[in-house]
Amino acid sequence: MKLLYGKLVAQILLSRLKNDILMLDKKPGLAVVLVGNDSASKLYVDLKEKKAEEIGINFSRYDFPENVSQDEILSQIEKLNADEKINGIIVQLPLPKNFDTQKIISSIDPKKDVDGFHPENTQLFLKGEAGMSPVFPRAIAQLIKSVGENLNGKTGIVIANSDEFGQIMSTMLSRENVIAQYVLTENIPSKLGEIKVSDIVVSAVGSPGLLGGQMFKDGSIIIDGGIEKVGDSVLGDVDFASTEALSGWITPVPGGVGPLTIACLLENTFLAFEAQQKEK
């Protein structure tokens, strides 16, 4: 298996964005809301901050303790929605269990929802209409395209833990002319045949060792978007060692989808900035 790193594709995108931002009089602004002390979430926000600053995006960070009230977070988002210097807003997930995640995400102005999680943006994407496209699925699609193979007529399967992600990711693949479907985790045993013949397999469950090398077609492209910390190790959904005898491509965890997801998020921030400037 050849390793498919996201860093190189991300660097190309970030370099282009940096050049575009250098030409601007005003700089795009990205605000991140972080609740609690989850170490992985803090790491992700630190990486987003670092990359944003490298390419000239103004980064504003709002850290809240675990015991903050939901109303305080909603109030903060309301202020950011009204702030003309802020073009993109993300709330770092997961939120603490006592929060209504959907309510929080839905409170973000859809025009500033640079993660593409807002229900309005999700519906626009599924209908094929303009809107903020979802960052994580877009990063996965770009990574698949970076392999350089003709995707027309290839078969793809998405392994997901929600219908929403399954629909979005399979739609994203379909728009690259891949014949795509999705399967929920609990239905994997009945779909082993389809997984085995798929040219492209995307998994984003967060269940280490969920998929083994014997489940894949030789020569396939495997995108492991699952991430889970086990002790001191960060693992994906695929039992990495069991794929070594196969030909094809696989993303490492970490270092696969993650860097490109951040780059696509910053690209969405730039696009949101441009759209908002046109409205003035």
Contacts in CASP RR format, 6 or more apart in sequence:
PFRMAT RR
TARGET T0000
AUTHOR 0000-0000-0000
METHOD contacts of the structure
MODEL  1
MKLLYGKLVAQILLSRLKNDILMLDKKPGLAVVLVGNDSASKLYVDLKEK
KAEEIGINFSRYDFPENVSQDEILSQIEKLNADEKINGIIVQLPLPKNFD
TQKIISSIDPKKDVDGFHPENTQLFLKGEAGMSPVFPRAIAQLIKSVGEN
LNGKTGIVIANSDEFGQIMSTMLSRENVIAQYVLTENIPSKLGEIKVSDI
VVSAVGSPGLLGGQMFKDGSIIIDGGIEKVGDSVLGDVDFASTEALSGWI
TPVPGGVGPLTIACLLENTFLAFEAQQKEK
1 222 0 8 1.000
1 243 0 8 1.000
1 244 0 8 1.000
1 246 0 8 1.000
1 247 0 8 1.000
1 248 0 8 1.000
1 249 0 8 1.000
1 250 0 8 1.000
2 248 0 8 1.000
2 249 0 8 1.000
2 250 0 8 1.000
3 249 0 8 1.000
3 250 0 8 1.000
3 251 0 8 1.000
3 252 0 8 1.000
4 143 0 8 1.000
4 146 0 8 1.000
4 147 0 8 1.000
4 221 0 8 1.000
4 223 0 8 1.000
4 249 0 8 1.000
4 250 0 8 1.000
4 251 0 8 1.000
4 252 0 8 1.000
4 256 0 8 1.000
5 251 0 8 1.000
5 252 0 8 1.000
5 255 0 8 1.000
5 256 0 8 1.000
5 259 0 8 1.000
6 143 0 8 1.000
6 146 0 8 1.000
6 251 0 8 1.000
6 255 0 8 1.000
6 256 0 8 1.000
6 257 0 8 1.000
6 258 0 8 1.000
6 259 0 8 1.000
6 260 0 8 1.000
7 255 0 8 1.000
7 256 0 8 1.000
7 259 0 8 1.000
7 260 0 8 1.000
8 146 0 8 1.000
9 142 0 8 1.000
9 143 0 8 1.000
9 146 0 8 1.000
9 260 0 8 1.000
9 263 0 8 1.000
10 259 0 8 1.000
10 260 0 8 1.000
10 262 0 8 1.000
10 263 0 8 1.000
13 142 0 8 1.000
13 260 0 8 1.000
13 263 0 8 1.000
13 264 0 8 1.000
13 267 0 8 1.000
14 51 0 8 1.000
14 54 0 8 1.000
14 55 0 8 1.000
14 263 0 8 1.000
14 266 0 8 1.000
17 55 0 8 1.000
17 263 0 8 1.000
17 266 0 8 1.000
17 267 0 8 1.000
17 270 0 8 1.000
18 54 0 8 1.000
18 55 0 8 1.000
18 56 0 8 1.000
20 270 0 8 1.000
21 27 0 8 1.000
21 28 0 8 1.000
21 55 0 8 1.000
21 56 0 8 1.000
21 57 0 8 1.000
21 270 0 8 1.000
22 56 0 8 1.000
26 277 0 8 1.000
27 56 0 8 1.000
27 57 0 8 1.000
27 58 0 8 1.000
28 56 0 8 1.000
28 57 0 8 1.000
28 58 0 8 1.000
28 87 0 8 1.000
28 88 0 8 1.000
28 269 0 8 1.000
28 270 0 8 1.000
28 272 0 8 1.000
28 273 0 8 1.000
29 57 0 8 1.000
29 58 0 8 1.000
29 59 0 8 1.000
29 60 0 8 1.000
29 85 0 8 1.000
29 86 0 8 1.000
29 87 0 8 1.000
29 88 0 8 1.000
29 269 0 8 1.000
29 273 0 8 1.000
30 48 0 8 1.000
30 52 0 8 1.000
30 57 0 8 1.000
30 58 0 8 1.000
30 59 0 8 1.000
30 60 0 8 1.000
30 86 0 8 1.000
30 87 0 8 1.000
30 88 0 8 1.000
30 89 0 8 1.000
30 90 0 8 1.000
30 114 0 8 1.000
30 266 0 8 1.000
30 269 0 8 1.000
31 59 0 8 1.000
31 60 0 8 1.000
31 61 0 8 1.000
31 62 0 8 1.000
31 80 0 8 1.000
31 83 0 8 1.000
31 86 0 8 1.000
31 88 0 8 1.000
31 89 0 8 1.000
31 90 0 8 1.000
32 45 0 8 1.000
32 48 0 8 1.000
32 49 0 8 1.000
32 59 0 8 1.000
32 60 0 8 1.000
32 61 0 8 1.000
32 62 0 8 1.000
32 89 0 8 1.000
32 90 0 8 1.000
32 91 0 8 1.000
32 92 0 8 1.000
33 62 0 8 1.000
33 64 0 8 1.000
33 73 0 8 1.000
33 76 0 8 1.000
33 77 0 8 1.000
33 80 0 8 1.000
33 89 0 8 1.000
33 90 0 8 1.000
33 91 0 8 1.000
33 92 0 8 1.000
34 41 0 8 1.000
34 42 0 8 1.000
34 45 0 8 1.000
34 61 0 8 1.000
34 62 0 8 1.000
34 63 0 8 1.000
34 64 0 8 1.000
34 92 0 8 1.000
35 64 0 8 1.000
35 65 0 8 1.000
35 66 0 8 1.000
35 68 0 8 1.000
35 73 0 8 1.000
35 91 0 8 1.000
35 92 0 8 1.000
35 95 0 8 1.000
35 96 0 8 1.000
35 99 0 8 1.000
36 63 0 8 1.000
36 64 0 8 1.000
36 65 0 8 1.000
36 66 0 8 1.000
36 68 0 8 1.000
36 96 0 8 1.000
37 65 0 8 1.000
37 66 0 8 1.000
38 94 0 8 1.000
39 229 0 8 1.000
40 227 0 8 1.000
40 229 0 8 1.000
41 92 0 8 1.000
41 93 0 8 1.000
41 94 0 8 1.000
44 92 0 8 1.000
45 61 0 8 1.000
45 92 0 8 1.000
47 262 0 8 1.000
48 59 0 8 1.000
48 90 0 8 1.000
48 262 0 8 1.000
48 265 0 8 1.000
48 266 0 8 1.000
49 59 0 8 1.000
49 61 0 8 1.000
51 262 0 8 1.000
51 263 0 8 1.000
51 266 0 8 1.000
52 58 0 8 1.000
52 59 0 8 1.000
52 266 0 8 1.000
52 269 0 8 1.000
53 59 0 8 1.000
55 266 0 8 1.000
57 266 0 8 1.000
57 269 0 8 1.000
57 270 0 8 1.000
58 85 0 8 1.000
60 86 0 8 1.000
62 76 0 8 1.000
64 72 0 8 1.000
64 73 0 8 1.000
64 76 0 8 1.000
66 96 0 8 1.000
70 98 0 8 1.000
70 99 0 8 1.000
70 100 0 8 1.000
70 103 0 8 1.000
70 104 0 8 1.000
73 91 0 8 1.000
73 99 0 8 1.000
73 104 0 8 1.000
74 103 0 8 1.000
74 104 0 8 1.000
74 107 0 8 1.000
77 89 0 8 1.000
77 91 0 8 1.000
77 104 0 8 1.000
77 107 0 8 1.000
77 108 0 8 1.000
78 107 0 8 1.000
80 86 0 8 1.000
80 89 0 8 1.000
80 112 0 8 1.000
81 89 0 8 1.000
81 107 0 8 1.000
81 108 0 8 1.000
81 109 0 8 1.000
81 112 0 8 1.000
84 276 0 8 1.000
86 112 0 8 1.000
87 112 0 8 1.000
87 114 0 8 1.000
87 269 0 8 1.000
87 272 0 8 1.000
87 273 0 8 1.000
87 276 0 8 1.000
88 112 0 8 1.000
88 113 0 8 1.000
88 114 0 8 1.000
88 268 0 8 1.000
88 269 0 8 1.000
88 272 0 8 1.000
88 273 0 8 1.000
89 108 0 8 1.000
89 109 0 8 1.000
89 112 0 8 1.000
89 113 0 8 1.000
89 114 0 8 1.000
90 114 0 8 1.000
90 115 0 8 1.000
90 265 0 8 1.000
91 104 0 8 1.000
91 105 0 8 1.000
91 108 0 8 1.000
93 101 0 8 1.000
94 101 0 8 1.000
95 101 0 8 1.000
95 104 0 8 1.000
102 119 0 8 1.000
105 113 0 8 1.000
105 117 0 8 1.000
105 118 0 8 1.000
105 119 0 8 1.000
106 118 0 8 1.000
106 119 0 8 1.000
108 118 0 8 1.000
110 118 0 8 1.000
110 120 0 8 1.000
110 121 0 8 1.000
110 131 0 8 1.000
110 132 0 8 1.000
111 132 0 8 1.000
111 272 0 8 1.000
111 275 0 8 1.000
111 276 0 8 1.000
112 272 0 8 1.000
113 121 0 8 1.000
113 132 0 8 1.000
114 132 0 8 1.000
114 135 0 8 1.000
114 265 0 8 1.000
114 268 0 8 1.000
114 269 0 8 1.000
114 272 0 8 1.000
115 132 0 8 1.000
115 134 0 8 1.000
115 135 0 8 1.000
115 265 0 8 1.000
115 268 0 8 1.000
116 122 0 8 1.000
116 125 0 8 1.000
116 132 0 8 1.000
116 133 0 8 1.000
116 134 0 8 1.000
116 135 0 8 1.000
116 268 0 8 1.000
117 134 0 8 1.000
118 132 0 8 1.000
121 131 0 8 1.000
121 132 0 8 1.000
121 133 0 8 1.000
121 134 0 8 1.000
122 134 0 8 1.000
122 164 0 8 1.000
122 168 0 8 1.000
124 130 0 8 1.000
124 131 0 8 1.000
125 131 0 8 1.000
125 133 0 8 1.000
125 134 0 8 1.000
125 168 0 8 1.000
125 171 0 8 1.000
126 167 0 8 1.000
126 168 0 8 1.000
126 171 0 8 1.000
132 268 0 8 1.000
132 271 0 8 1.000
132 272 0 8 1.000
133 268 0 8 1.000
134 168 0 8 1.000
134 172 0 8 1.000
135 261 0 8 1.000
135 264 0 8 1.000
135 265 0 8 1.000
135 268 0 8 1.000
136 204 0 8 1.000
136 257 0 8 1.000
136 261 0 8 1.000
136 264 0 8 1.000
137 165 0 8 1.000
137 168 0 8 1.000
137 169 0 8 1.000
137 172 0 8 1.000
138 172 0 8 1.000
138 264 0 8 1.000
139 257 0 8 1.000
139 258 0 8 1.000
139 260 0 8 1.000
139 261 0 8 1.000
139 263 0 8 1.000
139 264 0 8 1.000
140 169 0 8 1.000
140 172 0 8 1.000
140 202 0 8 1.000
140 204 0 8 1.000
140 223 0 8 1.000
140 225 0 8 1.000
140 257 0 8 1.000
141 172 0 8 1.000
141 173 0 8 1.000
141 175 0 8 1.000
141 176 0 8 1.000
142 260 0 8 1.000
142 264 0 8 1.000
143 223 0 8 1.000
143 251 0 8 1.000
143 256 0 8 1.000
143 257 0 8 1.000
143 260 0 8 1.000
144 151 0 8 1.000
144 173 0 8 1.000
144 176 0 8 1.000
144 200 0 8 1.000
144 221 0 8 1.000
144 223 0 8 1.000
145 151 0 8 1.000
145 176 0 8 1.000
147 221 0 8 1.000
147 249 0 8 1.000
149 221 0 8 1.000
151 176 0 8 1.000
151 177 0 8 1.000
151 178 0 8 1.000
151 200 0 8 1.000
152 177 0 8 1.000
153 177 0 8 1.000
153 178 0 8 1.000
153 179 0 8 1.000
154 177 0 8 1.000
154 178 0 8 1.000
154 179 0 8 1.000
154 199 0 8 1.000
154 200 0 8 1.000
155 178 0 8 1.000
155 179 0 8 1.000
155 180 0 8 1.000
155 197 0 8 1.000
155 198 0 8 1.000
155 199 0 8 1.000
155 200 0 8 1.000
156 170 0 8 1.000
156 173 0 8 1.000
156 178 0 8 1.000
156 179 0 8 1.000
156 180 0 8 1.000
156 181 0 8 1.000
156 198 0 8 1.000
156 199 0 8 1.000
156 200 0 8 1.000
156 201 0 8 1.000
156 202 0 8 1.000
157 180 0 8 1.000
157 181 0 8 1.000
157 182 0 8 1.000
157 183 0 8 1.000
157 191 0 8 1.000
157 194 0 8 1.000
157 195 0 8 1.000
157 198 0 8 1.000
157 200 0 8 1.000
157 201 0 8 1.000
157 202 0 8 1.000
158 165 0 8 1.000
158 166 0 8 1.000
158 169 0 8 1.000
158 170 0 8 1.000
158 173 0 8 1.000
158 180 0 8 1.000
158 181 0 8 1.000
158 182 0 8 1.000
158 183 0 8 1.000
158 202 0 8 1.000
158 203 0 8 1.000
158 204 0 8 1.000
159 182 0 8 1.000
159 183 0 8 1.000
159 185 0 8 1.000
159 188 0 8 1.000
159 195 0 8 1.000
159 201 0 8 1.000
159 202 0 8 1.000
159 203 0 8 1.000
159 204 0 8 1.000
159 205 0 8 1.000
159 210 0 8 1.000
159 211 0 8 1.000
159 237 0 8 1.000
160 166 0 8 1.000
160 169 0 8 1.000
160 182 0 8 1.000
160 183 0 8 1.000
160 184 0 8 1.000
160 185 0 8 1.000
160 204 0 8 1.000
160 205 0 8 1.000
161 184 0 8 1.000
161 185 0 8 1.000
161 204 0 8 1.000
161 205 0 8 1.000
161 206 0 8 1.000
162 184 0 8 1.000
163 184 0 8 1.000
165 182 0 8 1.000
165 204 0 8 1.000
166 182 0 8 1.000
167 182 0 8 1.000
169 180 0 8 1.000
169 182 0 8 1.000
169 202 0 8 1.000
169 204 0 8 1.000
170 180 0 8 1.000
170 181 0 8 1.000
170 182 0 8 1.000
171 180 0 8 1.000
173 180 0 8 1.000
173 200 0 8 1.000
173 202 0 8 1.000
174 180 0 8 1.000
178 199 0 8 1.000
178 200 0 8 1.000
180 200 0 8 1.000
181 194 0 8 1.000
183 191 0 8 1.000
183 194 0 8 1.000
183 195 0 8 1.000
185 205 0 8 1.000
185 207 0 8 1.000
185 210 0 8 1.000
188 195 0 8 1.000
188 210 0 8 1.000
192 215 0 8 1.000
195 201 0 8 1.000
195 211 0 8 1.000
195 215 0 8 1.000
195 216 0 8 1.000
196 215 0 8 1.000
196 216 0 8 1.000
196 217 0 8 1.000
197 217 0 8 1.000
198 216 0 8 1.000
198 217 0 8 1.000
198 220 0 8 1.000
199 217 0 8 1.000
199 219 0 8 1.000
199 220 0 8 1.000
199 221 0 8 1.000
200 220 0 8 1.000
200 221 0 8 1.000
200 223 0 8 1.000
201 211 0 8 1.000
201 216 0 8 1.000
201 220 0 8 1.000
201 221 0 8 1.000
201 222 0 8 1.000
201 223 0 8 1.000
202 223 0 8 1.000
202 225 0 8 1.000
203 210 0 8 1.000
203 211 0 8 1.000
203 222 0 8 1.000
203 223 0 8 1.000
203 224 0 8 1.000
203 225 0 8 1.000
203 226 0 8 1.000
203 237 0 8 1.000
203 238 0 8 1.000
204 225 0 8 1.000
204 226 0 8 1.000
204 237 0 8 1.000
205 226 0 8 1.000
205 237 0 8 1.000
206 225 0 8 1.000
206 226 0 8 1.000
206 227 0 8 1.000
206 228 0 8 1.000
206 236 0 8 1.000
206 237 0 8 1.000
207 226 0 8 1.000
207 228 0 8 1.000
207 237 0 8 1.000
208 228 0 8 1.000
208 230 0 8 1.000
208 235 0 8 1.000
208 236 0 8 1.000
208 237 0 8 1.000
209 235 0 8 1.000
209 236 0 8 1.000
209 237 0 8 1.000
209 238 0 8 1.000
209 239 0 8 1.000
210 237 0 8 1.000
210 238 0 8 1.000
211 237 0 8 1.000
211 238 0 8 1.000
211 239 0 8 1.000
212 238 0 8 1.000
212 239 0 8 1.000
212 242 0 8 1.000
212 243 0 8 1.000
213 238 0 8 1.000
213 239 0 8 1.000
213 242 0 8 1.000
213 243 0 8 1.000
213 246 0 8 1.000
214 242 0 8 1.000
216 222 0 8 1.000
216 243 0 8 1.000
216 246 0 8 1.000
218 246 0 8 1.000
218 247 0 8 1.000
218 248 0 8 1.000
219 246 0 8 1.000
219 247 0 8 1.000
219 248 0 8 1.000
219 249 0 8 1.000
220 246 0 8 1.000
220 248 0 8 1.000
220 249 0 8 1.000
221 248 0 8 1.000
221 249 0 8 1.000
221 250 0 8 1.000
222 238 0 8 1.000
222 243 0 8 1.000
222 248 0 8 1.000
222 249 0 8 1.000
222 250 0 8 1.000
222 251 0 8 1.000
223 251 0 8 1.000
223 257 0 8 1.000
224 236 0 8 1.000
224 237 0 8 1.000
224 238 0 8 1.000
224 240 0 8 1.000
224 250 0 8 1.000
224 251 0 8 1.000
224 252 0 8 1.000
224 253 0 8 1.000
224 256 0 8 1.000
224 257 0 8 1.000
225 236 0 8 1.000
225 237 0 8 1.000
225 251 0 8 1.000
225 253 0 8 1.000
225 256 0 8 1.000
225 257 0 8 1.000
226 236 0 8 1.000
226 237 0 8 1.000
226 253 0 8 1.000
227 234 0 8 1.000
227 235 0 8 1.000
227 236 0 8 1.000
227 253 0 8 1.000
227 254 0 8 1.000
228 234 0 8 1.000
228 235 0 8 1.000
228 236 0 8 1.000
229 235 0 8 1.000
234 253 0 8 1.000
234 254 0 8 1.000
235 253 0 8 1.000
236 253 0 8 1.000
238 250 0 8 1.000
238 253 0 8 1.000
240 250 0 8 1.000
240 252 0 8 1.000
240 253 0 8 1.000
243 250 0 8 1.000
251 257 0 8 1.000
END
